[in-house]
Amino acid sequence: MRLSRLFAVAALIATSITPVLASPAGVWELETRDTRFRLELCGDGTQLCGQLAWLSDADYNEQYKPYLNQPMANHLKQTAPGVWKGNMKLFGHNMSGTITQHNETSMTLQGCAMLVICKTYGMFRYSE
């Protein structure tokens, strides 16, 4: 009986542990390697804020230069460990979105405009 109780306690502890992820603060590059965002924890320390930090010199990025150093995520609310949701402004478009951190070097950004036009981007931690 004592052994079964020990296993029950161990199982309860194992299921209640949530993975601890590295801070999302830093520079993140889209999988296309042509755009980077700077993210940081803000507000009460659990919200996520960010701005467009860099664009490659590809011709199609010329239209996005007015959005450089402008907010793209403003106080996204943490809804689970490593998951933030809220309103974003991506390349001049207002969207509702989710940023999900998978580990210390990769995230997914999903944004939807008008609830029907959605796009998902892979993001990877950028280090110079």
C-alpha positions in Angstrom: 0.0 0.0 0.0 2.8 2.4 0.8 4.5 1.8 -2.6 1.2 2.5 -4.5 0.8 5.8 -2.6 4.4 6.7 -3.4 3.7 6.1 -7.1 0.5 8.2 -6.9 2.3 11.1 -5.4 5.1 10.9 -8.0 2.6 10.8 -10.8 0.8 13.9 -9.4 4.1 15.8 -9.1 5.2 14.8 -12.6 1.9 16.0 -14.2 1.9 19.3 -12.3 5.4 20.4 -13.4 5.2 22.8 -16.4 8.3 23.2 -18.5 10.3 26.4 -17.7 11.3 28.1 -20.9 14.0 30.7 -21.4 12.8 34.3 -21.6 11.3 35.3 -24.9 13.2 38.6 -24.7 15.6 39.1 -27.6 15.7 39.3 -31.3 13.7 36.8 -33.3 14.0 36.2 -37.1 11.3 34.9 -39.3 12.0 31.6 -41.1 12.3 33.5 -44.3 15.4 35.3 -42.9 14.2 38.6 -44.1 12.6 40.1 -41.0 13.5 40.4 -37.4 11.5 41.4 -34.3 12.7 42.5 -30.9 10.6 41.1 -28.1 10.6 41.8 -24.4 8.5 41.1 -21.4 6.5 44.2 -20.4 3.6 45.3 -18.2 3.5 43.1 -15.1 6.4 41.1 -16.4 4.2 38.4 -18.0 3.0 40.4 -21.0 4.9 40.4 -24.3 5.7 43.5 -26.3 7.7 43.8 -29.5 8.7 45.9 -32.5 9.9 45.4 -36.1 13.7 45.6 -35.7 15.2 44.8 -39.1 14.3 44.1 -42.7 16.6 42.6 -45.4 17.4 44.7 -48.4 15.1 42.6 -50.6 13.0 44.8 -53.0 9.7 43.6 -51.6 10.7 44.9 -48.1 10.9 48.5 -49.3 7.1 48.9 -48.6 7.6 47.8 -45.0 10.3 50.3 -44.1 7.9 52.7 -42.5 7.1 50.1 -39.9 10.7 49.7 -38.7 11.1 50.3 -35.0 7.3 50.5 -34.7 5.3 48.3 -32.2 4.1 45.0 -33.6 2.9 43.5 -30.3 1.7 45.6 -27.4 1.0 43.9 -24.1 0.1 40.5 -25.4 -1.4 38.5 -22.5 0.2 35.3 -21.4 -2.5 32.6 -21.5 -0.3 29.6 -20.7 3.4 29.0 -20.2 5.2 30.2 -23.4 1.9 31.4 -25.0 0.9 35.0 -25.5 -2.3 36.3 -27.3 -3.6 39.7 -28.2 -3.8 42.3 -30.9 -0.8 42.9 -33.2 0.1 45.2 -36.0 2.1 43.3 -38.7 3.3 45.3 -41.6 0.5 47.8 -41.2 -2.2 45.3 -40.8 -4.2 44.9 -37.5 -4.4 41.3 -36.5 -5.3 39.1 -33.6 -2.5 36.8 -32.9 -0.7 34.2 -30.8 3.0 33.8 -30.2 3.9 30.4 -28.9 7.4 29.7 -27.6 8.4 26.0 -28.2 11.9 26.2 -26.7 14.6 28.7 -26.1 15.4 29.1 -29.8 12.1 28.7 -31.7 8.6 30.2 -31.7 5.5 30.3 -33.9 3.7 33.6 -34.6 0.2 33.2 -35.9 -1.8 36.2 -37.0 -5.4 36.5 -38.3 -7.0 39.6 -40.0 -10.7 39.8 -40.2 -10.8 36.3 -38.6 -10.4 34.6 -42.0 -7.0 35.6 -43.4 -4.5 33.8 -41.2 -0.7 33.4 -41.6 1.7 31.4 -39.5 5.4 32.2 -39.3 8.2 30.2 -37.7 10.6 32.4 -35.7 14.1 31.6 -34.5 16.2 33.3 -31.9 18.7 35.5 -33.7 22.2 36.1 -32.3 24.8 38.3 -33.9 
